[in-house]
Amino acid sequence: MATFLFACLLLTGGGLDDSFITYRYARHLASGHGIAWNIGEPPVEGYTSFMWVVLNAIPIALGASPLLASKLLTSAAACVVILLALGGAHPIQERPWRVALAALVALCTPLAYYTQTGMETVFFTALAFVSTGLALREFAGNPRPVWLMVASALFGLAAITRPEGVLLFGLVAVSGLSLRWSPREGVLTRRELVLFAAPFLAIWLTYFLWRLQHYGWLFPNTYYAKHSGNRLLNLPLGIHYLATAWAPYLAVPFTLGTLAWVATPTREEGTSAHRTQQLALRLGGACLLYLLYIVWVGGDDRSAFPSVRLVLPVLPLLWMATVMLVAEASRHWTKLSPRAYAVGVVALIAMAWAEDGMQLLKGSLPTGDEAQRGLLQTKLAQLTDEPHGPLPAWILENTQSTDAIAVPWAGRVPYATGRPTLDMLGLNDTHIAHLPSPQRGIDVKMDPEYVLARRPKLIFVNVKHCYVREECSFAQAGGWKIGDRQLLELLRQSPDYDWVKDAPTEISVFRRRETRTQ
C-alpha cells in the first residue's frame, strides 16, 4: 500500500486536459446552472462520466479544488481494490494467491498514474473490480442474496461512471449465469436472478431514461464526436492500439492462463475445482471481448492519454482469471509451495510492463527550476496545484465575459476562463459531433464554416503559426487534420478576423475585428 501511494505521489502533476471538461460541467452544476457546457445553451452531453460530474460538483461547491479531490478519491479507490483483493472479495480464497492479486494491483504503474490525472478511469476500474469479484464469488459458491444485490448495485454505479459499465455487466452476467445453467452446477433460482438484475436495472435504467429525455440521443455526444461513422475507417487504429498494449500488459497473463488451463487435469463436472476453472475461463473470455470492443471503437489517443487507459479497467480482472487458473494448476505441481508459484506469477507479469512503467515515471520527474526544489517538495506542491499556464489569463485580458472563444481542446482553457466556448472538435457540440468523419483518426470532425458563422471573439487553430506566416509547410507546423487546413484558409480570406501575433501560445490564434456602430 505504501509503495503504491508513493508511486501516486511521484506520478502526480497538473492533470490531463480532458479532466477539466468534467470540472466545467461540475462547476455549472454546483453553481445551480445544471449540467451545462455553456450556460443558457441547449444541453449537450460532452462529458463521459455522469457520476464523475456529480462527485466533483461537491468539492467545487465547498470551494475546494476538483483536481485535488479527484486525486485523493481515485487514490483511495485504488487502495480499496488492494485491500479487497487481500480480503477475498472475489473467488480466490487461498492467501498466497490473494496476496499475488493485490501485489499486481499495487505495482501497476498505469493505475498509479491515472489516479493523478483527474479522470474517472481508476474510479471505474475500482467499481469494475469489486462488482465483478463479488458477483463471481457468489456464482462460484452458494449465492447469498445480499451480496448479489451489492454486486449488482456496484455494476449500476459503474455503468453511470463509464458507458462501458453496461458492457461489463452483460459480459460478467453471461459468464456467471452460463456457469450455473447446468443442474450439476446448481442452477440459480428465479429469485436469485431477480436480485442480481434488479439493482443494476434500477440505477442504470433510471439514468438512461433521464439522459435520453434530456439530451435526445442514445449515446453520449463524445461517442458520436470520436467514434461514430464508418467503423472500418478507424479499425486499423483500434488494432494498433491493442497491439501496443499486448506485449507489456496482455500477452503474459493470457499466456500463463492458457498454459495453466492446458496443464490442469480434466475434472468431473460439479466439483468446486471444475467450477472455479470454468469461471476463470469465462472471465478471461469476457476480458477478451471487452478488448475487442476497444478495437472496434478505434482505440484511444495515446498522445493525450499515455499508456493503456482504455485497457486498464480489465487488467485486474484479467489478473484475477490468470491467478485462478494458475492456482488450480499449481495444486498438481508439488515441487514448489503455492507462495513460490504466486511470486513467480507476479514477477513475470510485472516484468512485462516494467519498461512502460518506467517511461511514465521518467515523464513525471521534475525538470528545470522544479528539479532544484527537490523531488519530494516539488511533488507535494504539484499534488495540490492546479496549473493552467499563461494562456487563460491572456484570454481573460483580451475578451469580455460574454465573448465566445473557439478552441481545439475543450478542457483546461474553457474551465479556467469560464468563457462561452465553441468546442471545434465536437465533444461539446452536437452539430459537429454528428458530422461524417472526413478522414481516419480520432477527434477529426470539424466544420470551419459553422465555426465562423458562430462569430467567436477568438479562434485557436492547432497548427503552429509559422504556417500562417508562410515560413513552414502545413505538416511542419504540426498540421494533419483536413478541418484545420480548411479553417486556416477561410480565416486567411475572412475580412472579419486578424491573426494575433502576441498570444502566449505556439498555435495559430485569430481575433475578430471590432465592428463600429454609427
N, C-alpha and C positions, 0 to 999 in steps of 0.2 A: 504494500500500500504506500509506504513512504517513498519507495523507488518510483512508483507511478506518479505521485503528486510532485516529486522533484522534477520528473520529466515534463509534467504540465507547466511548471514554473519556467523551465528552460525554453519551452516552446511558445511561451506567451508572446503576444505582440498586439498590434493595433486592430486586429480583427480583419476578416475578409469583407470586401466591398458589399457583397450580397446580403450580409447580415444586417446592414443598415437599411435595406429595403423593408425588412420586417420591422425594424425600430421606427421607421417613419409611420407605418400603419399603426403600430402600437402607441406612438405618441399622439396621433389623432384620436385613437380610441380613448386614451387616458384623459384627453382634454375635452371629451364629450362630443366629438365630431363623428363618431362611429369609425368603422374600419374603412378608411378612405385614403386614396393616394393623394389626390388634390381635393381640398375642402370645397364643397359646393358643386363638384362634378359628378356625373353618373358613376355608380360603383364599379370597380374593376378588381378582379381577384389576382393582383400581381404578386401576391405572396404565395409561398408553397406550403407553409405550416400555420394553420389556424391556431393550433394550440400554442405555438411559439409567440404569435402575436399577442394572445391573451395573457400569457405568462409574463411577457416583457412589458406589458402595459402597467403591471403592478409596481415595479421599481421606478418607472417613469413617473407614475402618479405620486410616488413617495419622494420624488426629487433625486433619485439615485441614477447612476449610470447603467443603462441596459446592457452595455458590453461587459462591464464588471459582473453584473448579476448573471448574465449568460455564462460567463466563465466559471463562476462559482457553482451554478446549478448543474452544468454539464460535468464538471469535475466530480461533484457529489454523485451524479447519476452513474458515472463510470465506477466510482468506489462501491456503489451499491451492487453493481454487477459482480465485482470482485468478491464482495462479501457473500452474495447469494450463490456464486459459483462454489465457494468454500462450504457454504451451509447446506448445499444439496437441494436447491430449488430447481431441480432437473432430474432426469432419470439416472444419473450417475451417483451411486451411493458409496463406493469404496473411496476412502480418504485419499490415498495417493493420486487417484485419477481426478478427484475434485480439486486437489492442490494443483495438478497439472493444468486443468482448465482455467483456474484462477490465475496461475502464473502466465499463461498465454495472453490473457486479457491485460494483466498488469504490465507486461513487457511490450505490448503493441504500441509502437511509436505513433502511427497514424491516429490511433484512438486518443492518445495524449495530445497530439497536435490539434485535433478537431474540438477538443474541449476548450481551446483558447481562441477559436475563430469567431465566436459569437453566433454560430449557426446551430440548427436543431439536430445536426447529424448524430451526435453522441446521445442526446436525449432519446431520439428514436431508436438508436441501437440498443439502449438500455431497456426500453419498453419491449422491443422485439425479442431480446434475450430472455427477459423474465417471463413474459407471456408464453413464449414457446416452451421454455423449460418447464414451467408449471403444467401446461397442457400435456406435454409428452410424459411427464412424470405420472400424471393421472391415467393417461392412456396405457402406460406400461404396467400399471398395477390395478388396484381396485379403486375406481374413480370415486372421489369424495365430492359431493355436490358443491360445497363451499369453495373448494379450490378450482373446480371447473368454472364457477361463476367469476372468481377473481381473475383467472387467466383470460376469460372472455372479455371482462371489463378492461383489462390492460390492452388487449388487442384493439378494443374500441378506441382507447386513448391513442394508441399507435396510429390508427387509421386517420385520426384528425390531426396528427402531428406530421405525417408524410402520407401522400396518396398510396405509396407502396405498401402501407399497412394493410390495406384491403387485400392486396395480392398475397401478402404473407399469411394473413388469417386463412384465406382459402387454401393455400398450399399446406399449411400445418393441419388444418381441419381434415383435408383429404388424406394426409399422411397418417394421422392418428385413427381416423374412423375406418380407413381401409384395413388397418391392423386388427381392429376389433369387429370386423364384419363377419369373421368366421365364428361359428358356435364354439369351436375348440378354444378360441382365444377369449371367449366371453363377450358376447355382443352387448354393446351399450344399450341401455333401456331407453325408451322414448323420453322418459323424464330427464335422464342424463343428457340426451341430445338437446332438449329444450333449454336446460340450464346452461349448456355450453354456448348455445347460439344466441339466447335472448339478450344478455347484457351487451354483447357486441352490436347486435342489430339495433338495440335501443339507443346506444350512443351514436353509432355511425349513421343510421337512417335519419335520426333527428337532425344531425348536422347536414347530411346530404340534401335533405328536402329543403332546409333553410337556405343553403347556398344556391340550390337550383332556382328557388324562387327569387333570391336576392340578386344573383348575377345572371341567371338565364342560360348558363352553359353547363354541359355535363362534366367538363374537366376544368381545372384552374386555367387562368389566362396564360400562365407560364408554360403550360403544356403546349398550347397552340403556338405560342411565340417561338419555342425552342424546337419542338419535335413533330408538329403535325404536318401533313402533306404527303409527299411521296416517300414512303418508308425506305424503299430501296436506295434512295438518294443518299441517306446517311448511314445505311447498313455497314459500309466499309469502315466508317468512323467507329461504330459500335464494336466491330470485330477487332479493330486496332486497340481500342480501349481495354477490352477484355484480355487481349494478348499481352499488353503491358502489365496487367495485374496478375497474369497467370503464373509466371515464373517466381516472383517473390512471395505471393500470398496464397495461391490456389493449388499449384502443382503438388507441393509436398503433402498437404492434408488429403487431397484426393488420392494421391498415390499410396500413402500409408493406409488409408481406409480401405482401398481396393485390395491391397496385399493382405491386410488383416482378415478381410472377408473371405478371400480365397483360401487362406491358410487355416481357417477355422473349420473343424469337422462338422459335417452336417448333423443337425439336431432334429429331433422329432418335434412336430408342431405341438403347441400347447404348453411347452416348458417356458420358464421365465427367461432363460438364456436365449432361446429362439426368438421370443417376443422382443427382447432388447436389441438383438441383432437386426431384426426386421424393422424395428422402429428407427434405428440408426441409418439403415439403408434408405428408408423413406425420407428421413430428414436430409440426408445427403442429396437425394433426388430433388427435394424441394429447393435446396440451395442452388442446384444446377439450373432449375427452371427460372429461379429468380435472376440468376446471372444472364440467362438467355433473354429475359425481359430487358435487361440493361443494354444488351447488344441491339435489340430491336428498336429501342428509342434513340440509338445513336451514341451511347456512352456519355461522356462528360468532357468539359473543357478543362484539361489539366493545367493550362496556364493560369486559369482563375481559381481552380480548386486542386491544389497539389495532391499527389499520391492517389489514393483509391477511395474517394468519398462515397461513390455510389455502391461500391462493393463492401464497404466497412460494416453495414448493418448485418450482413450474413456471415461475416468472418467468425464471430463467436459461435454461431450455430453450426458452421462447418467444422470448427474445432470440437464442438460437442459430439457431433456424429463420428468424427475420427477417433476421439478418445473412447467412445463407447465400443467401436469396432475393435480397436487395438486392445482394450481392456479385456474383451471377451476372448480374443485370440491368445492373449498372453497367459490365460489360465492353462493352456496346453503346452506352454514353454516353461519348463520347470527349472531351468538353469539360473535364471535371474529372478529377483524379487519384483513385485509389482512396482515398487518405488523406483527401481532401476529402469524399468521399461517406461515409466512415466517421465523420468528425467530425460531419457532418450528422445521421446516424442517432442517434449518442449524444446530441447536443443535443436533438433532437426528443423522444426517449423520456424523457430526464432532466427536461426542462422540464415534461412532463406530470405527473410525480409530485412536483414541487418543493413545491407547497402542502402536500401531506400530509406530506412530509419535514420541512418547517419546523414543522408542528404537533407532530411528535414531538420535534424539538429544543427548541421552546419549552416543552413539557411537562416536559422534563428539567432545565431551568435551576433552580438553587437559589433558594429564597426565604427570607424571614425572616432568622433568625440565620445560616443557612448561607450566605446571599448575602454577609454581611460577612466571611466567612473567605476569600473569593476563589474564583473558579471552579475553577482547577486543583487547589487544595488540597482543596476540597470533593469534587471528582470522584475524586481519588485515595483519599480516605477512604471514599467510597461504593463504590469498586471492591472493597475488602477487607472492608467492613462487611456484617453480616447482621442488619439491624434487625427487631425483632418488635413493638415498641411495648409499652405498659404492660399490655395485657390478659393475655398469657400469665403474667406474674408474679403478677397478681391471682388468676388461676385456680389457680396453684400454692399460693398462700397460703390459698385457701378450699376446697381439696379434698385428699383423701388420694391416695396413689399408685394405689390400686385403684378410686377413684371414676371413673365414666364421665361423659363430657360429650357433649352432643348439639349439633352445630353446623351452620350453613348454608354454611360454607366449610371445605373439608377440607384446606387447605394449611398456612399458617403457624402457626396456633394449635395444631393437633394435633402438628405437628412440634416446636414449641418447648416444649410442655408434656409431651409423651410420655404423656399420659393415655389410657386406653382411650376411643375416640371413636366415636360413632354419627354417621355422615355422613347427615344428614336428606335430602339431595338424591339419595342412592343411588349416587353414583360408587363408593363403597367399601362398599356394602351390597347384597347380591344380591336380597333381598326387595323393597326399594324400586325397584331398577333394573328389575325385570320387571313392575312395575305398568303399567296403561294410562295414557297421558297425559291428565290432566284438562282441559288447555287448550293453546292454541298457545304455543309458546315452547321454549327450551332450559333444562334444569335445572328443570322444573316438577313432576316426580314427587315426591310426598310421601305419607306415611301417618301422620297425627298420632296415631291410637290405638296404632299399633305403637310409636311413639316413647315414649309414656307407659308402655306395657307394659314397655319395657326399663328403666324407672326410672333414668334418668341423674341424677347429682347436680345438674348444671347444664344448662339448656336455653337456647340462644340463638336468638331468632327475628329474622329480618332485617327487622324493622319498628320504626321509632323508637318510643321509649317514651311519646311524647306520646299515642299511640293507646291505650295501656294506661291512662293517666291520664285518658282521655276528653277530651283537650284539642284533638284534631285528628281528622280523618277517616282512614280506612284508606289512601286514596290520598295524602293529605297527609303521612302517615307513611312514604311510600315503598313501601307495600304494593301488590302486584298479583297475587300468586300465591294461588290458591284454598287451597292447603295451608297457607300461613301464616295466613290468616284462620281456618281451621278449628282449627289448633293453638292459636292465641291464645284462641279461645272455650273450648276444652277446658281450657286452663291456668287461665283465669279461674274456671271452675267446679270445678276439682280441689281437693280438700281436702289434697292431698299437696304442692302447690307454692305458693310465695310469690314475688311479684315482688320483684326485687332493685333497690334504689334507688341503691346506691353503686358499681355496676360501672363501670369506666372505658371505656364504650362508649355510643354513641348508640342502639344497637338494644336490644330488649327482652331481659331476662335473668330467668330463673326458677330458684329453688333448691328442691330437695326438702327438705321438713321432716324434722327428725330424729325418728326413732321411738324411743321409750323402751321398754326391756325391763324386765320386772319381775324 
